[in-house]
Amino acid sequence: MPTRCAFALCFVMLPLAPLPAPLSAQEAAKPIFRYKEAKHGPAELKYYGKIPVLTVSGTPDEMGEQIGALQVAVVADFQKLIEGYVRFRGWQEIYPWLLKTGSLLEWNFPASHRREFTAAMKVGKVDRDLLILINTAFDVVSAFACSTIAAEPDRSASGAPIFGRNLDLPRFAYLHELTLVTVYHPKDKHAFASVGFPGLFGVVSGMNDTGLALAVNEILESKDAATKFNPFGTPKLFLLRRVLEECTTIDEAEKLLKAAVRTGMMAVTISDTKECAVLEVTPKSVIRRRPSEGVVTCTNHFRSKELGVNDTCKRLEQLEAQRGKQKFTVNDIGVALHAANFGELTMQTMIFEPASLRLHLAFGQLPSSALPRETLDLTTLLRVKGKGAD
């Protein structure tokens, strides 16, 4: 089997795109309805404004059944998108190896997540290898090019942390229209909201019922000489899901990540209700990078003295240029994210307010940072059933 190095860096970072013109009011107001509202037992898929939200609860098997029943039509369509993307990127030769590597990582899924995944696959009747690939691709190939900025209470106009993130992915077909917020109420764990796509069981961006919020950024170089891929580790996105299910503070998240066996490198921008940080993660190290003057930024480089190699990045420069704000508002964070947009790669723009459990989200057209954000109050969605809902 080829090593990870044989097919790593399948996504080449592009130069920063020119700042696009704002969308017209008509374009920005265009609704995107890729999902059908439906119910299955206690689960429901419905729209809150323009945002599709799937709410599931119970044991892993119960949540998997609910997800499989309510996502089946979209996930089946998703297979065609993936196959088309493989042809577009010229990955036909390495695609079987991507599937094989992903299937090996399935054995490293946390047990509860594997049960949920298996139940969803059976009910949804989708290709198992494809579903595994969707959830392990971040461990095997390089595809994310994201930007984050977070302000601590003394730099926030609200007096509470505020945390923004652009999710940048290579564009293909209508993936940018398939954003889905999934609210989980897992039995005996923290409820959490995951901002992702159909078929995704791990967490790329999300927030739990205590206000712990996080987002992951791709990293390709590290000073600690760690291997780039450890096949014995927990896949990254499932590890971040564990953080939201089990932790309430940055300290607890850092402890969990240090104790885990990790597959590779990533930067995790994270905020609880009191502070913000970036956790720089490799298979060998977990380093906490604290804010400078109450603000922390991140793109696709480690920046700590322990792990940083090179932090030259136009998007990072754009974020750092926003530091002059005395007190950041939600709109100020939005301006910073738009300045750092990656053109047609910027698929989701979101701002978390952890203390009030509010999510401000834009998606559906590219770049998403140019769109008006829709506000989703997660208080009721996360807390109405309470922790450990049956």
VOGU-3710 file (C-alpha; in Angstrom, 3 decimals, decimal comma):
1> mptrcafalc> 0,000/0,000/0,000  1,347/3,479/-0,770  2,386/5,494/2,254  0,595/8,702/3,128  3,509/10,639/1,627  2,758/9,021/-1,736  -0,525/10,820/-2,012  -0,337/13,636/0,526  -0,682/17,253/-0,511  -3,315/16,388/-3,100
11> fvmlplaplp> -4,638/19,876/-2,508  -2,200/22,649/-3,459  -2,623/25,929/-1,622  -3,634/28,696/-4,006  -2,671/32,385/-3,857  -5,061/34,564/-1,925  -7,981/35,441/-4,153  -8,793/39,112/-4,732  -11,501/40,424/-2,438  -14,718/39,795/-4,385
21> aplsaqeaak> -17,418/42,365/-4,912  -20,315/42,104/-2,449  -23,219/40,016/-3,667  -26,356/41,825/-4,703  -29,234/41,819/-2,240  -31,136/39,482/-4,552  -28,232/37,028/-4,759  -27,592/37,101/-1,020  -31,247/36,542/-0,194  -31,566/33,496/-2,424
31> pifrykeakh> -32,569/30,531/-0,219  -30,857/27,171/-0,599  -33,150/24,243/0,162  -31,267/21,013/-0,489  -32,991/19,123/2,338  -36,583/18,071/2,916  -38,087/18,700/6,327  -38,969/15,380/7,942  -39,259/13,471/11,221  -38,181/10,020/12,315
41> gpaelkyygk> -39,125/9,059/15,873  -37,746/11,792/18,168  -35,467/13,129/15,420  -36,345/16,042/13,170  -34,840/17,823/10,192  -36,234/21,341/9,843  -35,232/24,817/8,738  -34,519/27,690/11,096  -34,597/30,562/8,667  -32,275/29,373/5,879
51> ipvltvsgtp> -30,340/26,942/8,077  -31,194/23,216/7,909  -30,897/21,638/11,366  -31,030/17,918/12,084  -31,693/17,087/15,756  -31,021/13,533/16,974  -30,933/11,952/20,420  -30,460/8,732/22,364  -28,011/5,849/22,246  -25,448/5,516/19,430
61> demgeqigal> -27,649/2,961/17,666  -30,729/5,170/17,984  -28,952/8,277/16,703  -27,446/6,295/13,835  -30,875/5,051/12,786  -32,267/8,612/12,920  -29,378/9,998/10,867  -29,601/7,220/8,296  -33,358/7,687/7,886  -33,264/11,485/7,532
71> qvavvadfqk> -30,068/11,877/5,480  -30,423/8,891/3,156  -31,501/10,784/0,036  -28,787/13,435/0,330  -25,994/11,014/1,249  -26,850/8,807/-1,738  -26,517/11,908/-3,928  -23,264/12,713/-2,146  -21,670/9,543/-3,513  -22,038/10,920/-7,046
81> liegyvrfrg> -20,417/14,173/-5,937  -17,415/12,342/-4,464  -16,969/10,194/-7,569  -17,133/13,285/-9,768  -14,614/15,081/-7,565  -12,180/12,147/-7,791  -12,322/12,382/-11,600  -11,959/16,166/-11,489  -8,815/15,965/-9,307  -7,330/13,052/-11,268
91> wqeiypwllk> -7,341/10,813/-8,203  -8,585/7,684/-9,990  -5,378/5,772/-9,310  -5,075/6,654/-5,625  -8,805/6,525/-4,848  -8,782/2,772/-4,013  -5,908/3,393/-1,585  -7,772/6,278/0,029  -10,714/3,950/0,587  -8,455/1,214/1,959
101> tgsllewnfp> -6,657/3,543/4,359  -9,977/4,911/5,550  -11,335/1,417/6,144  -8,311/0,613/8,322  -8,935/3,754/10,378  -12,505/2,644/11,029  -11,131/0,296/13,683  -9,850/3,372/15,534  -13,254/5,086/15,716  -14,425/5,516/19,331
111> ashrreftaa> -16,740/2,569/20,055  -19,901/4,671/20,424  -19,225/6,527/17,180  -18,608/3,268/15,345  -21,959/1,929/16,536  -23,719/5,088/15,389  -21,941/5,017/12,050  -22,832/1,349/11,487  -26,504/1,909/12,321  -26,699/4,900/9,965
121> mkvgkvdrdl> -25,055/2,970/7,151  -27,506/0,080/7,490  -30,598/2,267/7,531  -29,346/4,648/4,841  -28,108/1,803/2,625  -25,110/3,795/1,437  -21,654/2,590/0,477  -19,690/1,878/3,659  -16,271/2,680/2,177  -17,501/6,031/0,896
131> lilintafdv> -18,959/6,956/4,277  -15,708/6,006/5,985  -13,744/8,108/3,489  -15,893/11,164/4,185  -14,995/10,843/7,871  -11,285/10,021/7,517  -10,191/11,999/4,444  -8,783/14,750/6,693  -6,391/12,179/8,178  -5,220/10,920/4,789
141> vsafacstia> -5,064/13,859/2,362  -4,680/17,613/2,664  -7,751/19,599/1,703  -8,603/22,288/4,268  -7,341/25,879/4,030  -9,229/27,611/6,813  -8,944/30,811/8,850  -9,944/31,559/12,456  -9,924/34,560/14,757  -11,047/34,678/18,386
151> aepdrsasga> -11,241/37,510/20,919  -11,246/37,087/24,690  -13,704/38,973/26,977  -11,517/42,073/27,396  -11,352/42,476/23,604  -15,031/41,739/22,963  -17,778/44,358/22,880  -20,110/41,917/24,657  -17,622/41,189/27,444  -17,637/37,500/26,475
161> pifgrnldlp> -15,478/35,492/24,026  -16,284/35,688/20,337  -14,879/33,240/17,809  -15,038/33,313/13,997  -14,096/30,800/11,330  -13,963/30,410/7,535  -14,116/26,828/6,284  -12,188/26,664/3,011  -12,468/23,568/0,812  -11,847/22,913/-2,889
171> rfaylheltl> -15,088/23,627/-4,699  -16,887/20,864/-6,539  -20,445/20,622/-7,841  -22,873/22,022/-5,243  -21,096/20,950/-2,036  -21,219/24,583/-0,875  -25,032/24,328/-0,781  -25,073/21,223/1,439  -24,156/22,725/4,809  -26,061/20,990/7,605
181> vtvyhpkdkh> -26,124/21,754/11,324  -26,570/18,545/13,299  -27,561/18,830/16,955  -26,734/15,704/18,937  -28,146/14,737/22,321  -26,051/11,627/23,025  -27,073/9,610/26,065  -24,944/10,499/29,112  -22,780/13,013/27,215  -22,884/16,711/26,423
191> afasvgfpgl> -25,257/17,844/23,713  -23,467/19,615/20,868  -24,043/21,238/17,480  -21,818/20,280/14,555  -21,592/22,504/11,466  -20,800/20,117/8,643  -22,125/18,171/5,689  -24,238/15,042/5,159  -22,523/11,794/6,074  -20,084/13,516/8,429
201> fgvvsgmndt> -20,068/11,955/11,918  -16,946/13,674/13,222  -16,696/17,398/13,967  -15,013/20,038/11,794  -16,620/23,011/13,594  -19,012/22,966/16,531  -20,126/24,011/20,010  -21,557/22,105/22,968  -24,182/22,881/25,594  -21,605/24,407/27,979
211> glalavneil> -20,375/26,886/25,360  -17,182/25,040/24,441  -16,617/25,798/20,739  -13,898/24,606/18,370  -12,791/24,448/14,737  -9,974/22,555/13,034  -7,353/23,873/10,575  -5,051/21,832/8,313  -1,335/21,882/9,214  1,438/20,394/7,057
221> eskdaatkfn> 4,718/21,188/8,864  5,965/20,866/12,422  9,232/21,483/14,255  8,886/18,396/16,479  9,684/15,945/13,644  6,492/14,009/14,299  5,247/11,554/11,711  2,601/13,064/9,467  0,349/10,044/9,747  -0,072/7,600/12,615
231> pfgtpklfll> -2,426/4,789/11,490  -3,010/3,763/15,100  -4,551/7,084/16,139  -8,160/8,162/16,573  -9,271/9,951/13,378  -9,039/13,698/13,965  -12,681/14,628/13,500  -13,868/11,910/15,873  -11,318/13,072/18,423  -12,755/16,585/18,217
241> rrvleectti> -16,244/15,162/18,614  -15,064/13,516/21,835  -13,914/16,949/23,038  -17,409/18,382/22,582  -19,095/15,330/24,110  -16,859/15,105/27,170  -15,315/18,512/27,951  -16,492/21,862/29,317  -13,292/23,955/29,272  -10,135/24,446/27,222
251> deaekllkaa> -8,142/22,868/30,052  -10,232/19,687/29,844  -9,949/19,619/26,038  -6,169/19,962/26,211  -5,975/17,114/28,722  -8,139/14,844/26,540  -6,082/15,536/23,403  -2,807/14,899/25,228  -4,087/11,550/26,517  -5,339/10,396/23,096
261> vrtgmmavti> -3,414/8,586/20,364  -3,473/11,094/17,497  -3,315/10,400/13,743  -1,563/13,567/12,604  -1,159/17,336/12,708  -3,895/19,922/13,165  -4,541/23,285/14,786  -7,661/23,469/16,931  -8,949/26,967/17,615  -11,029/26,665/20,762
271> sdtkecavle> -13,058/28,865/23,107  -15,009/28,279/26,288  -17,087/30,938/28,019  -14,032/32,623/29,566  -11,008/32,318/27,276  -9,686/31,356/23,826  -6,636/29,512/22,508  -5,190/27,467/19,666  -4,163/23,901/20,497  -1,354/22,894/18,146
281> vtpksvirrr> -1,491/19,119/17,772  0,858/16,493/16,320  1,211/12,759/17,031  4,018/13,738/19,452  2,887/17,047/20,948  -0,027/19,185/22,089  0,997/22,820/22,605  -1,393/25,497/23,826  -0,898/28,840/22,076  -2,517/31,597/24,085
291> psegvvtctn> -3,888/34,880/22,686  -1,650/37,877/22,214  -3,271/41,001/23,662  -6,576/39,140/23,934  -6,746/37,985/20,274  -5,656/34,712/18,678  -5,537/33,968/14,933  -4,800/30,855/12,910  -4,585/29,715/9,297  -2,451/26,747/8,198
301> hfrskelgvn> 0,780/27,012/10,148  1,859/26,264/13,694  3,090/29,454/15,349  4,285/28,342/18,780  8,043/28,373/19,437  7,872/24,628/20,056  6,213/23,663/16,759  6,246/26,661/14,409  8,220/26,345/11,168  6,877/29,047/8,862
311> dtckrleqle> 3,839/31,250/9,336  3,982/33,236/6,079  0,393/33,471/4,876  -1,586/36,244/3,192  -4,778/35,223/4,988  -2,983/35,371/8,323  -1,740/38,858/7,467  -5,323/39,908/6,726  -6,512/38,582/10,094  -3,639/40,174/11,987
321> aqrgkqkftv> -4,395/43,505/10,324  -7,699/43,561/12,226  -6,033/43,650/15,660  -6,429/47,432/15,855  -10,054/47,047/16,946  -10,383/47,905/20,621  -13,528/45,829/21,154  -14,669/43,274/18,597  -18,328/42,951/17,650  -19,829/40,086/15,671
331> ndigvalhaa> -19,693/42,332/12,617  -15,994/43,129/13,214  -15,185/39,423/13,284  -17,182/39,042/10,068  -15,155/41,814/8,422  -11,922/40,086/9,445  -13,107/36,763/8,033  -14,140/38,359/4,750  -10,740/40,045/4,452  -9,162/36,585/4,802
341> nfgeltmqtm> -11,533/34,789/2,434  -10,125/32,314/-0,077  -12,460/33,177/-2,937  -14,466/30,219/-4,213  -12,896/27,935/-1,618  -14,643/29,684/1,287  -17,751/27,533/1,780  -18,830/28,328/5,331  -18,390/31,419/7,470  -19,459/31,176/11,093
351> ifepaslrlh> -19,150/33,114/14,322  -19,682/31,498/17,729  -20,738/33,357/20,857  -20,068/30,644/23,462  -21,506/32,429/26,509  -24,903/32,958/24,847  -24,827/29,782/22,707  -25,392/31,760/19,515  -24,169/30,713/16,089  -24,032/33,172/13,169
361> lafgqlpssa> -23,707/31,212/9,921  -23,409/32,025/6,214  -23,255/29,454/3,402  -24,764/28,597/0,018  -22,823/30,908/-2,273  -19,109/31,581/-2,680  -17,346/33,089/-0,901  -19,648/32,602/2,079  -17,960/35,501/3,895  -19,666/37,913/1,452
371> lpretldltt> -23,126/36,731/2,546  -25,268/38,072/5,375  -25,111/35,692/8,330  -28,176/33,950/9,731  -28,317/33,747/13,535  -29,201/30,455/15,192  -29,913/30,564/18,939  -28,743/27,142/20,090  -29,888/27,556/23,693  -33,141/25,667/23,280
381> llrvkgkgad> -31,811/23,236/20,685  -28,914/22,194/22,924  -30,584/22,331/26,306  -34,254/21,538/25,817  -33,702/17,794/26,205  -30,939/18,191/28,736  -27,669/16,371/28,979  -28,029/12,653/28,591  -31,361/12,738/26,789  -32,938/9,393/26,071
//
